Amino acid sequence: MPQTDTTRAITEGLTESQREAVCHGEGPLLVVAGAGSGKTRVITRRIAYLLAGGVPPDRVLALTFTNKAADEMRRRVEALVGEDVRVSTFHSWCARFLRREIGNIGRDPSFTIYDRTDSLRVIRRIIKRRQLDDSTFKPAGVLEYIGSQKDQVIGPADAEDGATGIEPRTLATLYRDYEEELARSNALDFDDLLLKTLDVFRQCPGVLAERQDLYLHVLVDEYQDTNLVQHLMARGLQGKHRNITAVGDPDQMIYSWRGARLGNLLEFEDDFPGTRIVTLERNYRSTGNILRAAHGCIRHNVLRHEKELWTERQEGPPIVVREFADSYDEARWVAARVDELIRGGVAPSGIAVFYRTKYQSMPLEDAFATLSLPHQVVDSVGFFDRKEVKDLRAYLQLLVNPRDDESCRRIINTPSRGIGSKTLQRLEQAARAGGLSLLEAAGRAGEIESLGPRARRAVEDFHDLYRRLGQIEVESMRDLLVKLIEMTDYVEGQPDSRQEDTAEVVELFLGYTQEYDRRNPEGDLLGFLEQAALVSDVDGWKADAPAVPFMTLHSAKGLEFDAVFIIGLEEEVLPHRRALEERVSGTEQEALEEERRLFYVGMTRARERLHLSHARWRRMQGREERALPSRFLDEVPADVMESESPAPPPAAAPAGSFNDEVQYVLKKKRQVSLTILDGGDGDRLAEGVRVEHPHWGEGTILDITPGGRHHTVRIDFSGHGPMVMLLPSEDITAP
C-alpha cells in the first residue's frame, strides 16, 4: 500500500514486529501477542490501516469477547481515521444476525435471550417434572453437560444416539427436553446464539455467501478463547477472501470451561494454509522482575508457542511473597498494605486484588471495611442479576415475545396479585394441554375449570394488565420503563421492608435506560433487551471509580494495575481442586497447565508491584482445612522474590474464623429476607430448598446446623458461591 500522511501516522511508533502485523496485505495472519505487548494497539491500527487504504468500513468485521474491549477498539479506530467500524462481541453480532436471518431456519426473530439463571430455572422444572433426584442430577451439572454438548456442536438427537448407560441417557433426555422448552418459549440461550448462527450458515448457503461477499476482512481478537463454534464461524465468514487476522496468546487461554479450544490457535496454520505468523514479545506494561516471575512459571507449560517477554523498563521492586495463619490474617495484611499504597499516592483504582474463586472475597470485604478502604466486588451478583432488574426485564421481554413462558412465570405474581403456586400449576397444565403459551392460557382463564373464581379473576386481571402494557406509546426506553413501573405498581407492591432497596435499584435501572436512549437514538425495545442480556460482570465494573476492585483471576484478563495482590496461592485453591482431581482421569497436563496460565495472567496484570500470599488454614467446603503452598510458588525464581520466614504453624485451625465469617454475613445481610422459590414446608426453610436473596440472587440451602434461637444456614448462591447466614430457628425445619 502506498504510504500517505495517514498511514504514516498509523504506523508511527510501532516496533518492527508490530508494523509487520499492521501492514500485512492479503491472506491469513496470526499475531501471537504476549501479555502487555500492545495487542490492542496492533489490531486497532491494522483496522485503521485497512480503512486508510480504501477498504470501506462496512466491509471490515472485528470480533472480540467483551463489550468493554469492543468499545475500546472502536474508539481507537475512530480516533485514528475518523471512521466508525463494525467491532462487536461474537454474541452481539450473532444476535443481530439472527434477528434478520433466523426465520430461514424456522424460528421467530422476536426470540428472548435466556441467561444462566433463566436456563437453570427451566432445567429445575424439567427435573421436577420427570421426578428425578436433583441431588443426582443437579441443575448446574445438567446445564454444564448441555453447554459442553453445544460447544462440540452436538445436538440432542446425536447426544441420545451416543449415550450409553442410565445417567448419560438421562442427561441426553434432559437436553432434549430443555431444547424443546426453549423452542416452545421462543428463547435462545447464549450458546444458541452461536449455534443457530452456524445452523443458518450451513442450511442457507446463500445467506452465508452474502456475508462472505460483504466482509473483505475479518479480524478476531483473543483467538485463544474461541470455541469450536466460533472457530467454524470465522472459517465460514472468511471463506471467500481468506483475509482473516487472528490475535491471541496460548499462554492466556483460561476459558476451557466455557468451551475455549487451545487447538484453534495452536493449529491455526493447518486450518488456514499460507498463514503468516508474527510474534510480539516486547512487553510495555510490567517491570523486569514481574516478567521474570511470570516466565519462570509459564515456561513449565508444554502446550504453548515458545516466547519470552522482555522489557526496556527497570527491574523494579521484588515480588512480595507472604504466608499467613489463615485467610483473615491474610486479608488484614492486604488491607494494611493497600492502605500504605494509597497513602503513598497510588490511586485505589490502580490497585487490584485477585483470587481463584468468588467465595474468597468475604474476609477481604471485612478487612477493607474495618479500615474504611474504598473497594468494589466485581464478581458479586451483577447488576443485571438483581431481582428487581430481572423482574422488569421479564415484563419487557414478554412484551416482545408473548411465548416467553419463563418471563411470564417470573412476573405473573410480581408484585403479589393473588396468583399462588397452585394457580400457576393449573394454568401451566391448561397451557400444555392446549398447546398454548402461559400468556395465551391466561387470556382464556374463564375457560379453565380447575381455576376457582378468585384465581380466575386474578389471572384475568394480569392478562388485562399485559394487554394495556402492550398499548403503551412512548418515544424512549426510559419513558416505557417509567410507564411500566407505574402501571404495575412495582415499587409500591413490594413488602414495606424492601421498598427502599427496590426503589434504589429501579432508579439505577432507569439511569441505564436513559444512557441507552442517549447512545442509541434509533434503538428499540429488542435492541435494548439484547444489550442488557449480553452484559458481563466486567462490563458492569466501574473502572474509573475511586475504589480497589476485588475480582477472580478469570475476570482480570485484559486489565492492568499499578499494584496487584494474588491471594490464596495454595494447593486445591490455585491449582484448583478440580484440576488436581482430573489428574486421576489422565488429563493432568491440560488441567494443570490451564491453572498455571491463570496464575500467569494474574501476574502479568501488574505494572509496578506484585504481591503473592497464601495461608496455612483456609475454610473450604464449610470447614477449616490445612492448606499447602501452591506448587506454582516453587516455579517463581527465588532471586526475584522478597519473602518472610513463616511463623510457627498453629496446632489446630485458628479459633473464631468460622464465627467471624458468620458475623460478617450478618452485618452484610441488612435485615433482608429470603424468599422460598421451590421446596420447603410452607414458609419454613430446609436443606435442598431453593431460595432467593434480594442482593445475592438465587441459591440452594446446602446444610443447616441447629444452634438455639438461631441456626447456621449455608446457602450456595449461583451468582456468588457458598454463603453462611444465621437465621431465626422458628423459620427453619431443622435436620
Salt bridges, closest charged atoms under 4 A:
ASP5 OD1 - ARG8 NH2 2.72
GLU20 OE2 - ARG276 NH2 3.29
ASP71 OD1 - ARG74 NH1 2.80
GLU72 OE1 - ARG75 NH2 2.96
GLU72 OE2 - ARG76 NE 2.72
GLU101 OE2 - ARG211 NH1 3.86
ASP115 OD2 - LYS390 NZ 2.65
ASP118 OD1 - LYS390 NZ 3.68
GLU160 OE2 - ARG176 NE 2.86
ASP177 OD2 - ARG130 NE 2.35
ASP177 OD1 - ARG176 NH1 3.65
GLU179 OE2 - LYS150 NZ 2.85
GLU180 OE2 - ARG176 NH1 3.90
GLU181 OE2 - ARG125 NH2 3.69
GLU181 OE1 - ARG129 NH2 3.80
GLU181 OE1 - ARG184 NH2 2.85
GLU181 OE2 - ARG409 NH2 3.81
GLU181 OE1 - ARG432 NH2 3.73
ASP189 OD2 - LYS150 NZ 2.82
ASP192 OD1 - LYS150 NZ 2.81
ASP213 OD1 - LYS240 NZ 2.37
ASP221 OD1 - LYS39 NZ 3.09
GLU222 OE2 - LYS39 NZ 3.46
GLU222 OE1 - LYS557 NZ 3.15
ASP225 OD2 - LYS557 NZ 2.86
ASP249 OD1 - LYS307 NZ 2.62
ASP251 OD2 - ARG304 NH2 2.83
ASP251 OD2 - LYS307 NZ 2.96
ASP271 OD2 - HIS231 NE2 3.07
ASP271 OD1 - ARG235 NH1 3.52
GLU306 OE1 - ARG304 NH1 3.01
GLU308 OE1 - HIS295 NE2 3.66
GLU312 OE1 - ARG282 NH2 3.03
GLU315 OE1 - ARG292 NH1 3.66
GLU323 OE2 - HIS614 ND1 3.82
GLU323 OE1 - ARG616 NH1 3.20
ASP329 OD1 - ARG332 NH2 2.67
GLU330 OE1 - ARG618 NH2 2.79
ASP339 OD2 - ARG343 NE 3.12
GLU340 OE1 - ARG337 NE 3.82
ASP366 OD1 - LYS667 NZ 3.24
ASP391 OD2 - LYS387 NZ 2.78
ASP391 OD1 - ARG410 NE 2.79
GLU406 OE1 - ARG125 NH2 2.87
GLU406 OE1 - ARG409 NH1 3.86
GLU428 OE2 - ARG409 NE 2.47
ASP464 OD1 - ARG467 NH2 2.50
ASP464 OD2 - ARG468 NE 3.25
ASP501 OD1 - ARG670 NH2 3.79
ASP501 OD2 - HIS695 NE2 3.54
GLU515 OE2 - ARG518 NH2 2.50
GLU515 OE2 - ARG519 NE 2.99
GLU530 OE1 - ARG99 NE 3.66
ASP537 OD2 - LYS358 NZ 3.94
GLU560 OE1 - ARG285 NE 3.21
GLU560 OE2 - ARG607 NH1 2.79
ASP562 OD1 - ARG607 NE 2.85
GLU570 OE1 - ARG618 NE 2.55
GLU571 OE1 - ARG631 NH2 2.67
GLU572 OE1 - ARG577 NH2 2.64
GLU588 OE2 - ARG583 NE 3.44
GLU594 OE1 - ARG597 NH2 3.61
GLU595 OE2 - ARG356 NH2 2.92
GLU608 OE2 - ARG313 NH2 2.43
GLU625 OE1 - ARG577 NH2 3.29
GLU625 OE2 - ARG623 NH2 3.00
GLU635 OE1 - HIS300 ND1 3.91
GLU635 OE2 - ARG596 NH2 2.84
ASP639 OD2 - ARG292 NH2 2.52
GLU642 OE2 - ARG322 NH2 3.12
GLU644 OE2 - ARG322 NE 3.32
GLU661 OE1 - ARG619 NE 3.52
ASP678 OD1 - LYS128 NZ 3.07
GLU692 OE2 - ARG410 NH2 3.51
GLU698 OE2 - ARG121 NH2 2.37
GLU698 OE1 - ARG124 NH1 3.71
GLU698 OE1 - ARG690 NH2 3.22
ASP703 OD2 - ARG714 NH2 2.71
